[in-house]
Amino acid sequence: MPKAARISVSLPVSSQKKSEGHQLVSIALFSGIGLLVSLIAILCGVPGVWF
């Protein structure tokens, strides 16, 4: 008689909170880098639509 193995995968609830935090860190880094590049461009006098 064949026997079947039951495999259950349980995902912890805290993984969802970690992924939300990871997304927030990614957005903050992207925004910070963009602001830094814009500030350097303004200080160096790069012509653009700054004002």
Buried (B, 14 or more C-beta within 10 A) or exposed (E): EEEEEEEEEEEEEEEEEEEEEEEEEEEEEEEEEEEEEEEEEEEEEEEEEEE
